[in-house]
């Protein structure tokens, strides 16, 4: 309420606060909890007035709630939010609050309060160094005695960020927790993460160790700030063992953890060699040996693990961290990456291509021949019906990730893509394949640059044809992006407007349609790339558009099937006179204009959300015209039948079928 009322609450703040405070002692527990949760919001709205008039009574109420077992959880939540709203104003109350926090986190009986642990983190974030004495004085020990949990990790992150002096202590204690949460870990004498003694306070939580706790420990080890600690040995001797765990989620967490630890170690190696702390430094040869061993195990999991989530997570981590490249570029490691190029899962193959393409800079003599063979394999698969769509997208990924491999093969790649685009026209076309091939054409244009200009007479009609195809919104969206890439890469500006008269009108219509904003932005980008067209030339093009015989000779055959599809671009004044019955002096003039407009909407797939209303409006107009609607049926019925065939909405199909029955009852014969 306070967040959305603005100035309305300013003059009524005292009234509202007084009303809320009258319910502090209400006999209903639910009402009291609601009032407790409202106090931080009132404090946040007008902080200074709250501190002056209501802080004392509200803190007395919250302290009373913290001593009530049934309401204690809501009290700690409200107290943490209050600390965020008031900050240092609560410092005088810390001596009263700290014992209650300690008692709730480490109770003599019962379970620890996770809300109290979160509250400590909130206090540390709000008060900073003012909380250090209280956290060192026993709260930190109580928090670790509660065992590892998500709330504990979040609170420790807040504490270590707000009180940096506590970071080394938190790191050591948290590593103890993690080591005990990983039952497969082994104690190593001399290791930076081994511990001579372990507190018995963790024993209850070690005994209950399960997959969930192990995964939490692995996530914490991967994400928490352990700067200054070398954890590669822990990764090799403990974490890596979980790559063979029975639980797939545990294997995935272990793989991500190993990748993060190796990446952190490699990124810190350049600075650690200048560090004055010799105990935390690791020799370059030892680090390299550990990294090679861990990376080898990771790639075994990336290739052989039965769960696709594990395989993809490893390759995704390797792709996002270029620091691995010096190790991945070795011949024996590359063999595993090449095996993944033929993984059963498309996503894994795509990531493997991205990694291999980047490694071609590090070891071109070993990588490029393998990628060249894979390029030939993808071009071969484009002719096979089972995997055409995936092959087209993977080819685009290969072109994008390794452009220096593609440059000598632009001609055969272009030939294969054009052959697939020629198959992607007509009512039985594979729209997914056509969209994938169009996207790959755009990537090829970016790599080929001006060298692609010689292929424009063959390529541009197919791209424009895809834009004019109203049967698939997704295909149009990809065609827009491809058109921009082709024009930008080849410098083929202005001329497309003259050679393909429907193009400018279609782009403007797409800009004003119901496409996603990302697609509209792409249309704007394409219009900017193509440049400005002389208005006189645009009028001439629009005039030529009314007759198919005026299209350029070399494109006449390509654009003939799309002229009817593009007719919705032409205004009513420019429509062919024989499209509708003559109505220049007819009383049905307005009905004809309405029907024409409705049919343009029905033909536009980007306006699919209005198609049901369009069909209903058409039948309403026909019902009012009676038998006068008969002359329009030869033009309307094919569009209705096409809508039934093409639409994916089952409800719309049923609605059109029902309305066709109504139309039959109108015309009767």
N, C-alpha and C positions, 0 to 999 in steps of 0.2 A: 504493500500500500504506500509506504513512505518513498519507495524508489520511483513511483510513477506519478505522484501528485504535484511535485514541484512546489511553486509558491503557495499553492492552496494550503499546504500543511504548515507553512511558516507561522501564520497568525493563529493556528489552532494547535500548535505543538504542545503547549502546556495543558490544554484541555484533554488531548489524546493521551498524553503521558499520565496525567492524573487518573484517567479512567482505567488505563492498563494497570496501574499500581494498586487500584482498589481490589483487583482480583488475585493479588499475590497469595492470599491466605484462603483461597476458595477451597471448598471441601472436595471438589471433583479433581482427581489427579490429572486427568487429561487437560482440564482447563489450566491447572498450574504449570504443566509442561509447555503448553502453548504460550503462556505468559512469559515463561523463562526464555523461550526461543525468540520472543519479540523484543526483549530488552536490548540485545546488541544492535538491532535495527534502529531502535529509537536513539541509541547512543551514537550511531553512525550518522544519523540525519542531521542533528545539530549538536556537534561534539561539545563545544564550550558550554552551552546552556545545560546539557546533560551533566557535565562534570560539576557545574556549580550547584545544581538543584537536586539531582537524582542519583549521583554516583554512590553516595554512602548507603542509601536505603537499598539500592539494587545490589550492591556487593554483599550487604548483610543477607539479602534473600538468597543470592547464589551460594554463599558459604553455607547457609542452612540447607540448601538443596544438596550440596556436596556431602553433607553428613547423613543424608537420607538414602539408604541403599537402593530403594526402588526408583528414585529419580536422579541418582548420581550421574548416570550417563548423559542425560540431557543437560545437566548442570555443567559438565566439563565441555560439552560442545558449545554451550552459550558462553562459557568463560573464555574459551579460545577465540571465539568471534569478538567478544568484548575486548580482548587484548589487541586484536587487529584494528578495532575501531578507535581505541583510546591510547594505545601505545604506552608511553612512559608514565601516564597518569595512574597506572596500576602498580607502579614500583613500590609505593608504600604498603601495599597489600600483600606483597610477596612473602613476608614471614608467616602470614596466616594461610596462604595458599599452598606453599611448598610442602608442609607436612601432609596435607590432604592429598596432594598429587602422589607423594611417596607411598602413602598408605594404600591408595587405589591401584598403583602400578605393581606393588609388591605386597599383596595382602597376606595375612597369616593363613586365611582359609579362602578358598574359592579361586576363580580365575582372574588374571590381571585385567585391568580396564584398558582396552585399546583406545577409548576416547580420552583417557588421561594422558596416554603417550602422545596422541595427536595434539593435545592441549599444550604439552611441554614444547613441542615444535612450534606451535603458534606463538607462544610466549617468547621463545628465542628469536623468532622472525620479527616480532613487534618491538622487542626491547633491546635486542642485541647484547652488548657487553654487560648490561645490568643483570642478565640472567646467568652469567658465567659462574659466579660464586655459588649459586643455588644448584646448578647442574653438576658442578664438581663436588658439591657437598653431599651427594648421595643419590640424586635423581638419575644420573647416568648409570650407576651400578644397578639401580632398581629397573631401569628400562632394559638393560641387557639380560637381567635375570628373568624377564618375562618371555625370553626366547625370540627367535627370528620371526618377523611378520612384515607384511606390507606397510602397516602403520608405523612400525619401528623404523624401517628404512626411510620412509618419507620424513619422519621426525628428525632422524639423524642427518638427512640432507639439509633440512632447514637449519639445524643447529650448526653444522660445519660451515655452512655458507655465512651465517650471521655472526658466528664466533670462531674465526679461523684458528685461534690458538688451541681449540679443542680438536681440530682435525686429526693430528697424529694419534691422539688417544683413541678417538672414535675408529680410525682405520685399524689400529691394532686389535681393539675389542671386537670389531665387526669381522675381521679376518678369523678370529677365534670362533665366532658364531658360525661362519660359513664353513670352516674346516670341520666342525662337529656336525653340521647339517649334511655333509657329504660323506656317507658311511664308507664309500669306496676309497676315500683319500687315505694316504699312508703317511705316517710321521717320518720326517726326513731330518736327520741331524745335520746342522749347518745350513739348512735352508732358511731363506729370509721369511718364510711364512710358517715354519714349524714352531711349536710352542713346547717348552719344557714341562709346564704344568697347565692343567685345564681345570677350571672351576667346576665343582660339583653341582653348581646351580643350573648348569645346562643339561644335566643328565636326563631330566624328565622329557626334555624336548628332543634329545638325541634318540631316545627309545621310541618316540612316536614318529620318527623320520619316515616319510613316505614320498611318493612322486611329487605331490604339490609342494612340499617343503624343499625338496631337492631342486625343483624348477625355480623356486623363489631364490634359493641360494645362488644358483647359476645366473639368474637375471641380475641379482645384486652385485655379484662379482664382475659382471660385464658392464654395468651402468654406473656404479658408485664411483666417486672420486678417490681412487687409490694412488694418486700421484705421489711419486717418491718410493713406491714399492715395486719391485720387479717380480712379476707373477707368472713368468713363463714356466718356471719349474712346477708351480702349482697346476698350471694348465696341462703340462705333460704328464705329471704323476697322478693327478686326481680327476680333473675335468674331462680329459680326453677318454677316460674309461667309460664315461656315460654316453659316448657315441655308439656304444654297443648295448645300451639299455633296452629292455623290452618295451618300454613306453615311448611312443613316437614323439610325444611332446617333450619328454626329457631329452631325447636325442637332439631334437631341434634346438632346445635351450642350450645344450652343451656345445653344439656347433656354433651358434651365435656367440656364446661366451668365449670360445677359443679364438674366433675371428677378432673379437673386440680386444682381447688381451694381447694378441700378437700385434694388432694395429697400434694399440697404445704403446707397446714396447718399442716398436720400430719408429714411431713418431717422436718418442722421447729419447731415443738413443743418441741423437746428435747433440742434445743438451746435457744428457747425463754424463758424457765423457768430460765435461768441464765442471761437473759438480764436485764440491769439496767433500761430500759424504761418500767415502770410499766403500762403505758397507752396502750401499745401494747400487753400486756400479757393477756392471757385468761385462766381461771381456767380449770383444766383437766376435771372436771365433766361437765362443760358447753360445752367445746369443744366436748366431747364424745356425749352429747345429740344432738348437732347440726349435727355432722357427721352421727349419726344414723338416724336422720330425713331426711337428704339429701340422704343418701344411700337408704333408703326405697323408696323415690320418684323415684330415678334413676332406681331401680329394677322394679318398677311398669311400667316405660317407656320401660325398656328392655324386659319385657314380653308382655305387652299389646299394645304397639304402633303399629299402622297399617303399618308404613313405616319400611322396613327392614334395611334401612340405620341407622335409630335411634337405633334400637335394637342392631345391630352389633357394632355400635360406642360405646355404653355403655359397652358391654361385652369386647370389645377390650381395652378400657381404664381400666377396672377392671383387665384385665389380665396383662397389662403392668405395673401396680402399685401394687406390693405386700403389700404396706402399708395399703391397704384396708382389708387385710385378717382377721385381728382380728375382724372386724365388720361383714364381710361376713360369718364368721364361726359360727355365731349364728343360732340357730335352725330355727327361724321364717324367717330369711333372706335366709337360704339355701333352703327353700321350693320354693321360686321364681326361684332359679337357677335350681332346679330339674325340674321345669315346662319347662324351656327353653331347656332342653335336648330333648324335642319333638317338637321344633319349626319347622315350615314348611320350613324354609330356612336352607340349609346345613351349610352355614358359621356361622350362629348363634349357631347351635347345636355344631359345632366344638369348638367355643370359650367357650361355656358353659361347655363342657367336660374338656377343659384345665383349666378353673377356678376351677371347682369342683375337679379335680385331685390334684391341688395344695392345696386346702382346706382340702383334706383328711389327711394332716399332722396336721392340726390345730384341727380338730374335727372328728377323724376317726370313733368314735362310731355312728355318725349320717350320715357321708358321705359314708362310705364303703358299708353299706347295700343297699343304693340307687344305687350306681355305680355297685354293684353286680347284682342287678335286671336289670340294663340297659345293662350290659354285656350279660346276658341271652337273653334279647330282641334283641340285635344286632346279636347274633348267630342264633336266630330264623329267623330274617329278611334275613340272608344270603341265606336261602332256598327259598325266595320269589323273583319272577322275577322282581317285580316293583322297588325294592329299594336295589338290591344287591350291586351295585357299591358304593352307598353312605354308606351303612352299612359296607362294607369292609374298606373304608377309615376312617370312624368313629371308627371302631374297632382298627385300627392302632393308631389313635389319643388317644384312651383310654389306650392302652398298653403303649404308650409313656409317658402319663401324670400321670399314677398311676400304676407303675410297681409292687408295693407290693400287689396290688389287684390281679394281673394276675398270680403270681407265682404258686398258688395252682391249677390253671386251665389251665396250659400249654397243657396238653394232649387233653382235649376236643376242645380247640381252634385250636390246630394243626390239629386235625382230620377234623374239619369243613373247615379249609383253604385248606387242601390237597384235599378234595372232590371238592372244587370249582376250584382248579388248574387243576384237572383231566378233568373237563368240559371245561377248557379254551384252549383245543387243537383241531386242525382240522380247516377246511376252514370256518365253521359256528361259530367259537368261538367268545365270547364276549371279545374283546381286552381290553376295558376299565375295565371290571370286573377283567380280568387276571392281568392287571397292578396294580390295587388296592390291590388285594390279595397278589401279590408278595411283594409290599411295606409293607404290614402288616406282612408278614412272616419275613421280615428283622427286623422290630421292635420287633417281638416276639423273634427272635434269640438274639437280644441285651439284652432283659430282662431275657430270660432263661439261657443264657450263656452255660456252659458246659453241663447242663441238656438237651439241645437240641441235643446232639450228638447221642443219641439213636434213633432219628427220621431221621438221615441223609440218611440211605438207601432208605427211602421212599421220602424224600424231595429233595435231590440233583438231581435225574434224571429229576424232574419237572422243577427245576431252569435251568439246562443245556438245557433242551428242549425249554424253553422260550428264551434262548440265541440263539439257533439255528434257531428259528422261524424268517424267513426273511420277514414275512408278515406285521410286525409292528415295526417301529423304536422306538416308545414310550415304547412298551413292552420290547424291548431289553434294552433300557436305564434303566428302572426300574430293570430289571433282573441283570444288571451289579452291581448296588448298592446293591441289595439283596444278590448276591453272595459274595460280600465283607463283608457284615454284618454277614452272616452265618459263613463264614470261620474264620473271626476274633473272633467271639464269641465262637466258638466251638474248635478252634485250629486245624481245619481239613485242614492241609497244605500239599503241594506236591502231596498227594494221588489223588486229583481230576484230575491231568494231566494224570495219569496212567489209571484211571478208565474211563475217558471220553476223548479219544484221540483227538476229534475235538476241544477241549476247548482252548488249547493254540493257535492254528492257528486262531481260531475265534477271540480271544481277541486281537491278534496282528493285524488282519485285521480291527477290529473296531478302533484300535488306529490310523491306517493310513487312515481311511475312512473320510466321510464328516459329521460326527456327531458333535454336539456342543462341544466346548472346555471343558465345565463342565463335559460332559460324557467322553471325552478322559482322563481328569484328574482322573475320577473315575476308568477308566480302568487301568491307571497307578497305582493307589492305590491298586486295586485288585491284579495286578501282583506282587506288593511288598508284599502284605499280604500272597499270596499263596507260595512265595518263589521260589528259582531257581531250575530248573529241569536239571538233568544230560543229556548232549547232546546225549549220546548213547541211553538213555531211550526215548528221544524225537524221534530219528530216528526210533526206534522200534515201537513206537506208530503210527508214520506216515505210516509205512509199514503195520501195523495191520489195519489202517483206510481204506485201499483200499478194504478190504473184510469185509462185515458185520458179517461173521461167526466168526471173530476174536474178536468181542466185548465181554466184560464180560457178563457172562450168565445172571446175575441178572438184567442187564440193557438192554439186547438185544431187548426186546419187546418195551421198552420205546423209544429207540433211532432209531428204524427202520424207522418211518415216517420221521425222520429228516436227514437221511444219504444223500438223494438227495439234500436237502436244503444246506447241509454242503459241497457239492462237490466243490463249488467254492473256498474252502480253499485249496484244493489239486492242486498242480501244474500240468501243462499239461503232464509232464513226468510221473506223478503218476496216471493219469486218467485211468479208465478202458478202455481196448482196444476195447470193443464192443460199446462204447458210440457213436462214430462217424464212418462213413464208413472208410474202410481201405484206407490209403493214403500214406503208407510208400514209394511207388515208383510212386506216382501220381503227375500230374501237378497241382492238386488242393491243394497241401500241404499248401501253404500260405493262401489260402482262408479258409481252414479248421481251421487253427490256429486263423485267424482273427475272424471267426464265433464263435469259442469256447470262445475267450476272450470277445467278445461282449455279449454272453449269460451270462457269469459270471457277467458282469456289470448289465445286465437287471434283474438278480435274486436278486441283492443286493439293498434293499430299501434305504440304506444310500446314494446311488448314484443316487437317483431319479431325480436330476437335469440334469443328462446326458441321461436319458432314451429316450427322444425324438430323440436325436442325434444318439443313439444306433440303434433305429428302422430304422431311415433313412439310416444309414450305412449298416445295414443288407440287406435292399432292394436293395441298390446300388450294394452290392457284388453279390446278387442273380441275378440281371439284367445282370451283367457282365458274370456270369456263365451260363445263359440261362437255358436249361433243366437239366444241371448238378447239379442244386440246389435241384432237387426232392428228392434224398436220405437223405437230411438234414431236410426235412419238418417234419417228425414224431417227431423230437426232438425240432424243433424251434417253430412250430405252438402252441403246448400246452403252451409254455412260453409266447407267444404273447397273447393268450387268457387269461392266468392268469393275465398278466399285465393289460388287459382291465378290468377284474373283480375287481382287488385289488386297482388300482390307484384311487386317489380322484380328480385328475386334469381332468376336463372335456375337456380341450384342448388337452391333451395327448390321451385321449380315442378317440376323433375325428381323431387325426393324425394317430393313429394305425389302425383305421378302414379304413381310406383312403389308407394307405400303404398296407393293406391286399388286397384291390381291385387291387392295382398295381401288387402285387404278383400273384394274380389270372390271370391277363393278361399275366404274364411271363410264367407260367406253362400251361395255356390254358385249362387244364382238371383237 
